[in-house]
Amino acid sequence: MEKINLLELKKIDTSKVEYTLLNSLRGLTDESHMHLKSIVCAYVINKMQTTMQYPDMETFLEEADLTNNQKEIISQNAFDCWNIITSNLSKFTSFELLAFILFNNPFFGARYGSMSTPSEVLDLALSILNIKDTDDVLELCSGKGNFIVEATAKNCASNYTGVELNITEIMIAKLRTSIIKENYNYILHDALDYRLEKKVDKIFANYPFMLRSPAINSYKKQLEETTNLPKDIIRRASSDWLFNLAIMDQLKEGGKAVVLMTYGSTWNNTDEKIRQYFVEKGYIESVVSLAPNLFEGTAIPVSLFVLSHNNKTVRLVDAKNLFKNERRKNVLTQDNINDILTMLNNDGELSTTKTTEELSKNEFVLNASRYFEVLPTIENGVEFGTVIKNIARGSQLRASDLDEFKSSTPTNFQYLMLSNINNGVISLDNEDQYLKEIPEKLEKYCVKNNSIVLSKTGMPAFKSAVAQIDDKTKVVANGNLFVIELDEDKVNPFYIQAFFASNVGEKILKSIYTGAAIPTITFDKLKKMIIPLPSLKEQENIAQKYAAAIDELILLNRKVEKTKYRMKYIFEEGE
């Protein structure tokens, strides 16, 4: 099929085919197999439209011009669909059917781990890879064959191999590629474990994000035995970087790979050592931080890595704000893609080149935002850890255990949760917060007076407050909170809280949170965070003003609650 035909087919609306076939298949199969069966049905309908009609499926399989591979896929997935096939023979054009087979990827697939790469992201990857006719191309976790279909549409002919563990996905891919080029090769295998006999020129991979399974642990043990990598690097590495190791193991010198991975893997603590390994080996050419919500079924942003050999520097591109919003997801426009390609070749406002030494000073973080953030200048700055007496995480008390200790009447024992902290104020007047007692094993989680409580995660934003607790009361903190006991000979707790609540403090705190879907703070980063530390007299002045503002807020909140209560009974009171 010629390039122009594929590009034209891609523009065709296939919603009518999708709705009709999927609706006909409901009740005949489970949802996870509906897409495969709909593709196979469309394939048979199109075949019968362009050749001849057959009386039954047996005759069709015997007499139609089909390869053994096609016969097997059709026999396994459409033998019980003959009535659906024959009843829809005249409802769609051949072009609609071909467009459906090649380009349709339903939204519900994400629920079953079948997350197709968006077409425009594939366009960007193909532009970077610049595949030639003579290139050997490998795709890890090749799914339904979207990458090679898009590549063929752009006339990127090549010797292609896809490796995929999901047999359902491979069947769809084989049917798709049989339409455009029969000799594309698919291998049913674990992409982490499989190795081609020879290295290749180009590789693409959109592997499962942050995969966790027994197979990952098994693969790590295998790597410990077959590589010279230190064990602690392998054991701590996330699956994203394990896939990247498999990619570099199969990429020719002078070759290029494009992979999609999570934001978190670019900056989290656990992957720091393996990021260092990749940077120092010269494997990372560039990293693009893409926008959130590009993929169906998940809103998390992803990073596009360009991997190759012998790189002395890494170019980092911040493209997280380059997108167009369309209904329930974001898309990359052609202008967005062109802008990203330009930034990959030139430093500018949103692209920068970093040396290994510069990256080492930033924990080998490979997210562009880190290098474009302009943090406020902190005068008289010290590490926060120098004024901390003790820092601990709250109790990981299970809900069932908490129910056991709850008291239906007020007591001197209370349980502090994230929801009890708002605008720097701790509210513990809810009846659900009282406990009958505090077991001895939870005593160590009790919050001391004047401690700072700080949320461990930044969703939707961090929370903090100074705990004011009298001698008669004991409060246990929840596991989502840090409890920070300060050295009050050096720092005033209300001064620190005033700093956290300020615009400057908010930016500083935000800069130390890590993680993609759920920004999280670590002990180490919190202790190393730089805070301003003027004299105690200056601190006292700020602390008094902040404490007075808190008192005013508490009084206003009480007034609001009283007014709300009064409003409830205005109607009953009448005139």
C-alpha positions in Angstrom: 0.0 0.0 0.0 1.4 3.4 -1.0 2.3 6.1 1.5 -0.4 8.4 0.4 -3.0 5.7 0.9 -2.0 5.1 4.5 -1.9 8.9 5.3 -5.3 9.3 3.8 -6.7 6.2 5.7 -5.4 7.7 8.9 -7.8 10.7 8.5 -10.9 8.5 8.2 -13.3 8.5 11.1 -13.7 4.9 12.2 -16.1 5.5 15.1 -19.0 4.0 13.1 -17.1 0.7 12.6 -15.9 0.7 16.2 -19.3 1.3 17.7 -21.1 -1.3 15.4 -18.6 -4.1 15.9 -17.9 -3.6 19.6 -21.6 -3.4 20.3 -22.2 -6.6 18.4 -19.5 -8.4 20.3 -20.8 -7.5 23.8 -21.7 -10.6 25.7 -19.7 -12.8 23.2 -16.3 -12.1 24.8 -14.8 -10.3 27.7 -13.8 -6.6 27.2 -10.0 -7.3 27.2 -10.4 -9.4 23.9 -13.1 -7.2 22.2 -10.6 -5.1 20.3 -8.8 -8.1 18.8 -12.1 -9.8 17.8 -13.4 -6.5 16.3 -10.1 -6.1 14.3 -10.4 -9.8 13.0 -14.0 -9.3 12.1 -13.2 -6.1 10.2 -10.4 -8.0 8.4 -12.7 -10.8 7.3 -15.4 -8.4 6.2 -12.9 -6.4 4.1 -11.5 -9.6 2.6 -15.0 -10.8 1.6 -15.8 -7.4 0.1 -12.8 -7.3 -2.1 -12.9 -11.0 -3.2 -16.1 -13.0 -2.9 -18.6 -14.0 -0.2 -18.4 -17.4 1.3 -21.3 -19.5 2.8 -19.5 -20.2 6.2 -16.3 -19.6 8.1 -14.9 -23.1 7.2 -15.2 -22.4 3.5 -13.7 -18.9 3.9 -10.6 -20.3 5.7 -10.2 -23.0 3.1 -10.6 -21.0 0.0 -9.7 -17.4 0.7 -6.2 -16.1 -0.1 -4.8 -16.2 3.4 -1.4 -17.1 4.9 -1.2 -19.8 7.5 -0.6 -17.0 10.1 -3.8 -15.2 9.1 -5.8 -18.4 9.1 -4.7 -19.2 12.6 -5.6 -15.7 14.0 -9.0 -15.7 12.3 -9.8 -19.2 13.3 -8.9 -18.5 17.0 -10.8 -15.2 17.2 -13.7 -15.0 14.7 -15.0 -18.5 14.3 -18.0 -17.7 16.6 -18.5 -14.3 14.8 -19.8 -15.4 11.4 -23.3 -13.9 11.9 -21.7 -10.6 12.9 -19.4 -10.7 9.8 -22.2 -11.5 7.3 -24.7 -9.0 8.8 -22.1 -6.1 8.4 -20.8 -6.9 4.9 -22.4 -3.8 3.3 -22.3 -1.3 6.2 -18.8 0.0 5.7 -16.5 0.9 2.9 -13.3 -0.9 2.3 -11.4 2.3 3.3 -13.3 2.5 6.6 -12.5 -1.1 7.4 -8.8 -0.7 6.6 -8.5 2.5 8.6 -10.2 0.8 11.5 -7.8 -2.2 11.3 -4.7 -0.1 11.1 -5.3 2.9 13.3 -8.1 2.3 15.8 -7.0 2.0 19.4 -10.0 2.1 21.9 -9.9 4.1 25.1 -10.8 1.0 27.3 -7.6 -0.8 26.4 -5.7 1.2 29.1 -7.6 -0.7 31.7 -5.9 -3.9 30.7 -2.4 -2.5 30.4 -2.8 -1.9 26.7 -1.7 1.7 26.5 -1.1 2.6 22.9 1.4 5.3 22.1 -0.3 8.5 20.8 0.1 9.0 17.0 1.7 12.4 17.4 4.3 11.1 19.9 5.2 8.4 17.4 5.6 11.2 14.8 8.0 12.9 17.1 10.0 9.7 17.8 10.1 8.9 14.0 11.4 12.3 13.2 14.2 11.9 15.8 15.1 8.3 14.6 15.2 9.2 10.9 14.9 5.6 9.8 16.5 4.7 6.5 15.6 1.9 4.1 18.7 -0.1 5.1 18.3 0.3 8.8 17.6 -2.7 11.1 14.9 -1.6 13.5 13.9 -3.1 16.8 10.9 -2.3 18.9 10.6 -3.5 22.5 7.1 -4.0 23.9 5.7 -3.5 20.3 2.1 -3.9 21.3 -0.4 -3.6 18.4 2.1 -2.5 15.9 1.3 1.2 15.9 4.9 2.3 15.6 5.7 0.3 12.4 2.3 1.3 10.9 3.1 5.0 11.5 6.7 4.4 10.2 5.4 2.8 7.0 2.9 5.6 6.5 5.8 8.0 6.5 7.7 5.7 4.1 10.3 4.7 6.7 10.8 1.2 5.2 13.2 -1.0 7.0 14.0 -4.5 8.4 11.8 -4.5 11.4 11.4 -6.8 14.5 8.9 -6.3 17.3 9.2 -8.0 20.6 6.0 -8.4 22.7 4.8 -10.6 25.5 1.1 -10.2 25.0 -0.3 -12.7 22.4 -3.5 -10.6 21.9 -1.4 -7.6 21.0 0.8 -9.6 18.7 -2.2 -11.0 16.8 -3.5 -7.4 16.1 0.0 -6.3 15.1 0.4 -9.2 12.7 -2.9 -8.5 11.0 -2.1 -4.9 10.7 1.4 -5.4 9.2 0.1 -8.1 6.8 -1.8 -5.3 5.1 1.2 -3.0 4.7 4.2 -5.4 4.6 4.1 -9.1 5.1 7.7 -9.7 6.1 7.8 -7.6 9.3 8.8 -9.9 12.1 7.2 -10.3 15.5 8.6 -12.3 18.4 6.5 -13.4 21.4 8.8 -13.0 24.3 9.6 -10.9 27.4 11.3 -7.8 26.0 13.6 -7.5 29.1 15.0 -11.0 28.6 15.1 -11.3 24.8 18.2 -10.5 22.8 18.5 -10.3 19.0 21.4 -12.2 17.4 22.9 -9.0 16.1 22.8 -5.3 17.1 20.5 -2.9 15.3 20.6 0.6 14.0 17.4 2.1 15.5 15.3 1.1 18.5 11.9 2.4 19.8 10.3 1.4 23.1 7.2 2.5 25.0 7.5 -0.1 27.8 5.2 -0.5 30.8 5.9 2.3 33.3 7.4 1.4 36.6 6.7 -2.3 36.2 6.6 -4.3 39.4 6.6 -8.1 39.2 8.5 -11.2 40.3 10.0 -11.3 36.8 11.7 -8.0 37.4 13.5 -9.4 40.5 14.5 -12.5 38.5 15.9 -10.3 35.8 17.9 -8.2 38.3 19.5 -11.4 39.6 20.3 -12.4 36.0 21.9 -9.0 35.4 24.0 -9.3 38.6 25.5 -12.5 37.2 26.0 -11.3 33.5 27.1 -7.7 33.9 29.9 -5.8 35.6 27.4 -3.4 37.2 27.6 -3.1 41.0 24.8 -5.0 42.7 23.4 -2.0 44.6 22.8 -0.1 41.3 20.9 -3.0 39.8 18.9 -3.8 42.9 17.7 -0.2 43.3 17.0 0.5 39.6 13.4 0.8 38.5 12.1 -1.2 35.5 12.4 1.8 33.2 16.2 1.7 33.5 16.3 -2.1 33.2 14.6 -1.8 29.9 17.1 0.9 28.9 20.0 -1.5 29.8 18.4 -4.1 27.4 18.1 -1.4 24.7 21.8 -0.3 24.9 22.8 -4.0 24.9 21.3 -4.3 21.4 22.1 -0.9 19.9 24.9 -0.5 17.3 27.7 2.0 17.8 26.4 5.0 15.8 22.8 3.8 16.3 20.0 5.7 18.0 17.1 4.7 20.3 14.0 6.7 21.4 12.3 5.5 24.6 9.4 6.8 26.7 9.6 6.6 30.5 8.1 8.2 33.6 9.1 11.6 35.0 9.8 10.0 38.3 12.7 7.9 36.9 14.4 11.1 35.8 14.8 12.4 39.4 13.9 9.9 42.1 16.5 8.9 44.7 16.4 5.1 43.9 17.5 5.6 40.3 20.2 8.1 41.0 23.1 5.6 40.7 21.8 4.1 37.4 21.3 7.6 36.0 24.9 8.3 36.9 26.0 5.1 35.2 24.1 6.0 31.9 25.4 9.6 31.9 29.0 8.6 32.6 28.9 5.8 29.9 27.8 8.5 27.4 24.5 6.7 26.7 22.1 9.7 27.0 22.0 12.1 24.1 19.0 14.1 25.1 15.8 14.1 27.3 12.5 15.8 26.5 10.0 16.4 29.4 6.7 16.0 27.6 3.3 17.3 28.6 0.9 15.5 31.0 -2.3 13.7 29.7 -1.0 12.8 26.3 -1.9 9.1 26.8 -5.4 7.7 27.0 -6.1 6.3 30.4 -3.4 8.1 32.4 -2.7 11.8 33.0 0.9 11.4 34.1 3.6 13.2 32.1 6.3 11.2 30.4 9.9 11.8 29.4 11.3 11.0 25.9 14.9 9.8 26.0 17.2 9.8 23.0 19.9 7.1 23.7 23.1 6.6 21.7 26.8 6.1 22.3 29.7 8.4 23.2 27.8 11.4 24.3 29.9 13.9 26.3 26.9 16.1 27.3 23.1 15.8 27.7 20.6 18.2 26.2 17.5 18.7 28.3 14.3 20.1 26.8 11.4 21.4 28.8 8.3 20.7 26.6 5.8 20.1 29.3 3.8 23.2 28.3 3.8 22.4 24.5 0.4 20.9 23.7 -3.1 21.5 22.5 -6.0 20.5 24.7 -8.6 18.4 22.9 -11.6 17.2 24.9 -10.3 14.7 27.5 -6.6 14.7 26.6 -3.7 16.8 25.3 -2.1 16.4 21.9 1.1 17.5 20.3 0.5 19.6 17.2 2.9 19.6 14.3 4.1 23.1 15.5 4.8 21.6 18.9 6.7 18.7 17.3 8.7 21.2 15.2 9.5 23.3 18.2 10.8 20.2 20.1 12.9 19.1 17.2 14.4 22.6 17.1 15.2 22.6 20.8 16.8 19.2 20.5 19.4 20.8 18.2 19.8 24.2 19.9 20.0 25.6 23.4 17.4 28.2 24.2 14.9 29.4 26.8 13.6 25.8 27.3 16.6 23.7 26.3 20.0 23.5 27.8 23.1 21.3 27.5 24.7 19.9 30.7 28.0 18.2 31.3 28.5 15.2 33.4 30.0 17.4 36.1 27.0 19.7 36.1 24.6 16.8 36.3 26.6 15.2 39.2 26.0 18.4 41.2 22.2 17.8 40.8 22.0 14.1 41.7 22.1 13.3 38.0 18.5 14.6 37.7 17.5 14.4 34.0 14.3 16.5 34.1 14.7 19.9 32.4 12.6 21.7 35.0 15.3 21.3 37.6 17.6 23.4 35.4 15.2 26.2 34.5 13.8 26.8 38.0 15.0 30.1 39.3 15.0 29.7 43.1 14.9 32.8 45.3 18.2 33.9 46.8 18.4 32.9 50.4 20.3 35.4 52.6 22.0 34.0 55.7 21.2 30.5 54.4 21.9 27.3 56.3 20.9 23.7 55.8 17.6 23.0 57.6 19.2 19.9 59.2 21.4 22.2 61.3 18.5 23.4 63.3 16.6 20.1 63.6 16.8 18.1 66.9 14.8 15.2 65.5 12.8 14.4 62.5 10.5 11.3 62.2 7.6 10.1 60.1 4.2 9.5 61.7 2.7 6.2 62.6 1.7 3.8 59.8 -1.4 2.8 61.8 -3.8 0.6 59.7 -7.5 1.8 59.5 -8.6 -1.4 61.3 -6.2 -0.8 64.2 -7.3 2.8 64.3 -11.0 1.8 64.6 -10.0 -0.4 67.6 -8.6 2.6 69.5 -11.2 5.2 68.6 -13.2 6.7 71.4 -16.8 7.9 71.1 -16.2 10.6 73.8 -13.5 13.3 74.1 -10.3 12.1 75.7 -6.7 13.5 76.1 -5.6 11.2 73.3 -5.9 12.3 69.7 -4.9 11.2 66.2 -3.5 13.9 63.8 -4.2 13.4 60.0 -3.3 15.5 57.0 -6.9 16.6 56.7 -6.7 18.2 60.1 -4.1 20.8 58.8 -5.4 23.7 56.8 -3.8 27.2 56.2 -1.2 26.6 58.9 -3.9 25.7 61.5 -4.3 22.3 63.2 -8.0 21.4 64.0 -8.5 18.5 66.3 -12.1 19.1 67.4 -13.6 16.3 65.4 -15.0 13.4 67.4 -13.3 10.9 65.1 -9.9 12.2 66.3 -10.2 10.9 69.9 -8.6 7.7 71.0 -9.2 5.5 74.1 -5.5 5.3 74.8 -2.2 5.5 73.0 -0.5 2.0 73.0 3.1 1.9 74.2 4.3 1.0 70.6 2.8 4.3 69.4 4.3 6.6 72.1 7.3 7.3 69.9 5.0 8.9 67.3 3.6 11.4 69.7 4.0 15.0 68.6 5.9 17.3 71.0 4.8 20.9 71.6 6.2 23.4 69.1 7.1 20.7 66.6 6.5 21.4 62.9 4.2 18.9 61.2 4.8 18.8 57.4 3.0 16.7 54.8 5.1 14.0 53.2 3.4 14.5 49.8 2.6 17.6 47.8 -0.8 16.6 46.5 -2.4 18.9 45.8 0.0 21.1 47.8 2.1 20.7 50.9 0.7 21.5 54.3 2.5 22.5 57.5 1.7 23.9 60.9 3.2 24.4 64.4 1.7 21.9 66.9 0.5 23.6 70.1 -0.1 20.7 72.5 -0.5 21.1 76.3 1.0 18.8 78.9 -2.2 16.8 79.4 -2.8 15.9 75.8 -1.0 13.3 73.6 -1.3 13.4 69.8 -0.2 10.7 67.5 0.7 11.8 63.9 -0.4 9.9 60.8 2.2 8.3 58.5 1.6 11.0 55.8 3.3 13.5 58.1 6.8 14.4 59.1 7.2 15.6 62.7 10.1 18.0 63.0 11.4 18.8 66.5 13.5 22.0 66.2 16.4 23.3 68.3 14.7 26.3 69.8 18.0 27.8 70.9 18.7 28.3 67.2 15.3 28.8 65.6 11.8 29.9 66.4 9.2 27.3 65.2 6.7 30.0 64.2 9.4 31.7 62.2 10.0 28.4 60.3 6.3 28.1 59.7 6.1 31.6 58.5 8.9 30.8 56.0 7.1 27.6 54.8 3.9 29.6 54.3 5.6 32.4 52.3 6.0 32.5 48.5 9.7 32.0 48.9 9.3 29.0 51.2 6.7 27.5 48.9 9.1 27.6 46.0 12.0 26.2 48.1 9.8 23.3 49.4 8.4 22.6 45.9 12.0 22.3 44.5 12.8 19.4 46.9 9.7 17.3 46.2 10.3 14.4 43.9 8.0 12.0 42.0 5.8 12.2 39.0 2.2 11.2 39.9 2.6 12.0 43.6 5.3 14.5 44.5 7.1 13.3 47.6 9.7 14.6 50.0 12.6 12.7 51.5 14.4 13.0 54.8 17.7 13.7 53.1 16.4 16.5 50.8 14.5 18.1 53.7 17.6 18.2 55.8 19.7 19.7 53.0 17.1 22.3 52.1 18.5 25.8 52.5 16.5 28.1 54.9 17.2 31.7 55.9 18.5 32.0 59.5 18.7 35.6 60.8 19.2 36.4 64.4 16.8 35.1 67.0 15.6 38.7 67.6 14.6 39.1 63.9 13.0 35.6 64.0 11.0 36.6 67.0 9.6 39.6 65.3 8.4 37.6 62.3 7.2 34.7 64.5 5.0 37.0 66.6 3.4 38.5 63.5 2.7 35.1 62.1 1.3 33.7 65.4 -1.0 36.7 65.7 -2.2 36.1 62.1 -2.9 32.5 63.0 -4.9 33.6 66.1 -6.9 35.9 63.9 -7.6 33.2 61.4 -8.8 30.8 64.1 -11.2 33.5 65.4 -12.5 34.2 61.9 -13.0 30.4 61.2 -15.0 30.2 64.4 -17.1 33.1 63.4 -17.7 31.5 60.0 -18.8 28.2 61.6 -21.2 30.1 63.9 -22.7 31.9 61.0 -23.1 28.7 59.1 -24.8 27.1 62.1 -27.2 30.0 62.4 -28.0 29.9 58.7 -29.3 26.4 59.1 -32.1 27.4 61.4 -33.2 30.7 59.9 -36.0 29.1 57.9 -37.4 27.1 61.0 -37.3 30.3 63.1 -39.6 32.1 60.7 -40.2 35.8 61.2 
